[in-house]
Amino acid sequence: MNISIDRGFYAMKILDLFIVALMPVLKTLLVTAVGLLLAVDRIGLLGADARHHLNNIVFYVFTPALMVSNLSETITFDSLITLWFMPVNILLTFFIGSILAWLLIKVTRTPKHLHGLVIGCCSAGNLGNLLLIIVPAVCDETNSPFGDSSTCSTNGEAYASLSMAVGAIYIWSYVYMIMRVFANKRAEDIDTRDSTITITFSGEPSETFPGTCTEALLPSRDCPSSDDQSDQVELPRTKCVGKVKVSILNQIIECTKKLAGHINLKMVFAPSTIGVIVGFIIGIISPIQKLMIGDNAPLRVIISSASLLGEASIPSMTLIVGANLLKGLRRSEVGLLLIVGVIAVRYIVLPLLGVVIVKAAHSWGMVGSNSLYQFILMLQYALPPAMSVGTITQLFGAGESECSVIMLWTYVVASFSLTLWSTFYMWLVS
């Protein structure tokens, strides 16, 4: 009898958790459908130009405002010291996800111009809006394992806000740089194909021109002409079918120069990163916090206005993803194997590794015994790809349709995987 009661209790608890986890994902899918509808030719409210302008507003206005408002109200100096392991944990999700993405690219033989997109989807999780929705909803449940609902909601909002802030810094520095590198490679390949001529020598190839050579019509600043490099054996941008040995050291130097050239300090200190810094300053420095936070604060209207703008960030990004989906449904280079691979990385491999990492950190004393904190650290490994990946593809104009297709299927699967992993994580920490 007791066994049947226990089974019924756990079944109801799993059902409640399923509904809690399902609601935010369903909201995301519904808003995505609205974006898709607005991009249809008959309506045309979210065409290419409209998406570009809306994306810039999200990037420069809405997202920084969201960072400032959430962090200034929830993060203090003491909480920042206590939560020191969270930035390390998020960095591990990005690092491990990138390694798994590289393996996936090799297995599926993904086209080169989609490498950055795959790495972004596998490494960057939705560390912001989903946690801000899921955690308070879990805390409000009567059978929540995290104690008092008000205390749980307050702490959970602080954890989710810090997660969103740190994730934004990593996305707009690390992920942005990687996706920019591959977007530029694609542009260079297109420019090379469009600006080259082929010179074919009939008859027997001579010693000077062994076979066929292709050379750019207009030498670029990165590619000196043959006159400038007459004393060198290798001609950059001149490809000859022959036995020309290229120094490995020169290749390493060139790759290093290219990587350094792709590091954009302006994007490392992107508007969202500046918003994180401002939010930390307001929350950590007590005199400034008293001036701007609270019902009686003299400058509370500033944070209130920032909060109002920040609320538009998440739905705007979701609408853009939905609008890009229309192009992806018409024509996309994303194969079924690649989609399944991204889903496996994000919902099977990463969550399992997250359990091992968080439990090891707890046993080594790096993470306290707070069950809600451990739950969120584990949940960071089981989230779907970040919406900001779609924003980055929109900024570069490369891979928007493919990104939308990946987002669609990963968020559909997330409605089930998040529920299962949330239930499992709660059982582990309770």
Sequence and secondary structure as in RCSB ss.txt:
>XXXX:A:sequence
MNISIDRGFYAMKILDLFIVALMPVLKTLLVTAVGLLLAVDRIGLLGADARHHLNNIVFYVFTPALMVSNLSETI
TFDSLITLWFMPVNILLTFFIGSILAWLLIKVTRTPKHLHGLVIGCCSAGNLGNLLLIIVPAVCDETNSPFGDSS
TCSTNGEAYASLSMAVGAIYIWSYVYMIMRVFANKRAEDIDTRDSTITITFSGEPSETFPGTCTEALLPSRDCPS
SDDQSDQVELPRTKCVGKVKVSILNQIIECTKKLAGHINLKMVFAPSTIGVIVGFIIGIISPIQKLMIGDNAPLR
VIISSASLLGEASIPSMTLIVGANLLKGLRRSEVGLLLIVGVIAVRYIVLPLLGVVIVKAAHSWGMVGSNSLYQF
ILMLQYALPPAMSVGTITQLFGAGESECSVIMLWTYVVASFSLTLWSTFYMWLVS
>XXXX:A:secstr
 HHHHHHHHHHHHHHHHHHHHHHHHHHHHHHHHHHHHHHSTTT TT HHHHHHHHHHIIIIIHHHHHHHHHHHH 
 HHHHHHTTHHHHHHHHHHHHHHHHHHHHHHHHT  GGGHHHHHHHHH B  SHHHHHHHHHHHTSTT TTS HH
HHHHHHHHHHHHHHHHHHHHIIIIIHHHHHHHHHHHHHHHHHHHTEEEEE  SS  SSS SEEEEESS  TTS  
TTTTTT S  TTEEESS     HHHHHHHHHHHHHHH  HHHHT HHHHHHHHHHHHHHSHHHHHHHSSTT TTH
HHHHHHHHHHTTHHHHHHHHHHHHHHHHHHS    HHHHHHHHHIIIIIHHHHHHHHHHHHHHTTSS S HHHHH
HHHHTTS  B HHHHHHHHHHTSSHHHHHHHHHHHHHHHHHHHHHHHHHHHHHH 
